[in-house]
Amino acid sequence: MPVTFTYTVVGMTCEHCVQAVSGELAALPGVQDVTVELATGAVAVTSDAPLTEEQVRAAVDEAGYELAGSGA
C-alpha cells in the first residue's frame, strides 16, 4: 500500500524549480506521485517502496535545492 511522506524544500522560487525537484524525486524507486507546493516549499512524495531520508535528500540535492525537514 502506498505511503505519502511530506518534506520541506528550501530555495524553490519558480515552476522550473518545481519541475526539477519533482523530476528527481519521481525517479526514485517506488515513487508513484510527487506534489510540490511552491509557495510553502511543501513536497508530498507517495511511494509503494520504503524511502529513506537520505534518498530524498540526495534527490533534492541533485536538483539543486535543500531538504529542510521531514515527516511521515
C-alpha positions as CSV (number, residue, x, y, z in Angstrom):
1,M,0.0,0.0,0.0
2,P,1.4,3.4,-1.0
3,V,2.6,5.8,1.8
4,T,2.9,9.5,1.5
5,F,5.8,11.4,3.1
6,T,5.9,15.2,3.5
7,Y,9.1,17.2,3.2
8,T,10.1,20.9,3.1
9,V,12.4,22.0,0.3
10,V,14.2,25.3,0.6
11,G,15.2,27.5,-2.3
12,M,12.4,26.9,-4.9
13,T,11.3,30.1,-6.5
14,C,9.6,29.2,-9.8
15,E,7.9,26.5,-11.8
16,H,11.3,25.4,-13.2
17,C,12.3,24.7,-9.6
18,V,9.2,22.6,-9.0
19,Q,9.9,20.6,-12.2
20,A,13.5,20.0,-11.2
21,V,12.6,18.7,-7.7
22,S,9.6,16.7,-9.0
23,G,11.7,15.0,-11.7
24,E,14.5,13.9,-9.3
25,L,12.0,12.6,-6.7
26,A,9.9,10.9,-9.3
27,A,12.9,8.9,-10.4
28,L,13.4,7.3,-7.0
29,P,12.4,3.6,-6.9
30,G,8.7,3.0,-6.0
31,V,7.7,6.7,-6.2
32,Q,4.2,7.0,-7.7
33,D,3.4,10.7,-7.2
34,V,5.1,13.9,-6.3
35,T,3.2,17.0,-5.4
36,V,5.0,20.3,-4.8
37,E,3.5,23.5,-3.2
38,L,5.8,26.2,-4.4
39,A,4.6,28.9,-2.0
40,T,5.4,26.9,1.1
41,G,8.1,24.5,-0.2
42,A,6.0,21.5,0.9
43,V,6.7,18.4,-1.1
44,A,4.5,15.3,-0.8
45,V,6.0,12.0,-2.1
46,T,3.8,9.0,-2.5
47,S,5.7,5.7,-2.7
48,D,4.9,2.0,-2.6
49,A,8.5,1.2,-1.6
50,P,10.3,2.4,1.5
51,L,12.2,5.7,1.1
52,T,15.0,6.8,3.4
53,E,15.5,10.5,4.2
54,E,19.0,10.1,2.7
55,Q,17.5,9.0,-0.7
56,V,15.1,12.0,-0.7
57,R,17.9,14.4,0.4
58,A,20.2,13.2,-2.3
59,A,17.5,13.6,-5.0
60,V,16.7,17.2,-3.8
61,D,20.4,18.0,-3.7
62,E,20.8,16.7,-7.2
63,A,18.0,19.1,-8.3
64,G,20.0,21.9,-6.7
65,Y,17.9,22.6,-3.6
66,E,18.0,21.8,0.1
67,L,15.8,19.5,2.2
68,A,14.8,21.4,5.3
69,G,12.8,18.8,7.3
70,S,10.8,15.7,7.0
71,G,8.0,13.7,8.4
72,A,5.7,10.8,7.7
